[in-house]
Amino acid sequence: MVSPEIGIAARGSSSGRPIMVALDVLGRRGALRLLWELRGGPLTFRALQTACGSNPGSMNTRLKELRALGIVEHDAGGYRLSRHGRSLIEALRPLQAWADGWAADPTAAAHAEKPA
């Protein structure tokens, strides 16, 4: 899988527009979980791995992608959200509020497809 990059075609789009690149990287396995765990402050690789319950190989790939896009930074204190990463978390808060309301709505569950 090609690392996402602004201006380069992303999954679901040939344009490379920033929104498509962002959705591509956020849709990759473990990316949102990494961001979620880093929202409270920096974590070492090992602490982040424990928090995410992820294997080191896939976690390292996601971290490399997120760092290349300027969403995550690394220094002696570990991995942390960059300025763009923190603003991304803030941008996701309305989506979280929507999801909470949706999940609490009994009519939403009534329309969900039941597994066979």
Summary of the structure (lengths in Angstrom):
residues: 116
radius of gyration: 16.1
end to end distance: 32.9
largest distance: 50.4
contacts: 291
relative contact order: 0.12
helix: 57%
strand: 9%
